[in-house]
Amino acid sequence: MIFETHAHYDDEKFAEDREEVLADLPKRGICPVINVGASIESTKTTLEIAERHDFVYAAVGVHPSDIDGLNEETFAWLAEQTKHQKTVAVGEIGLDYYWDKEADVQKQQRYWFRRQLELAREKELPVIIHSRDAAEDTMDILQELHKQGLNNPGVIHCYSYSPEMAHEFIKMGYYIGVGGVVTFKNAKKLVRTVEEIPMERILLETDCPYMAPVPNRGKRNSSLYLPEVVKTIAEIKGISCEEVVAVTESNAMKVLNLI
Ligand code: NI
């Protein structure tokens, strides 16, 4: 089965047909699914979906562009949700300097990134990291935490940096999340990364409803398009699709402690 490590089925783009789409996934070879929180509100809706569906697990966390919703009170609530029986990770958390260019806002992002990383360490949960246009600061913060003993770290989701940097993340124990972008014509850097890193470090993900792979680029994405990502990785690596599915599944089980 294809292990989907990053989806947002609580997104409003699934408002009309959410339950149908979800019910269809295991029948079509997609199972399990990690639904990822990105704000306080979407952490709530993520947990609701995980409660309704056996094969859906939850990541709880606040995305760097949604840190407005964080204060001591909501952070304490978030910390409580790490104990929920369907919670398998803290995420998505990180830095996004593409959308937020103000120094002050970026400082706030770093503050809440650290707090959520520390929460994950305390609860011994892996992290799902969103990092865009913030390679250096992400690396610095993770190396700092790594030195302080952040083990079983997690995944750099929707990986967009250089192959060289991927090796650095992998050295610290991270996995690299690969989704629809790898099928895009202009994805040379990501293709090179996939070429260079070991299969044992790759996780499959969609980030749906966003990032639909070719030939559905621009449409609403769903985990049903993951076979296109599998096919592309198989071509790059010169191995079979079955092997891509099997290795990424075992990687995901390992990092998310689902064995
Ligand atoms: Ni996401």
Boltz pocket constraint, residues with backbone or C-beta under 6 A from the ligand:
constraints:
  - pocket:
      binder: B
      contacts: [[A, 6], [A, 8], [A, 36], [A, 92], [A, 207]]
      max_distance: 6.0
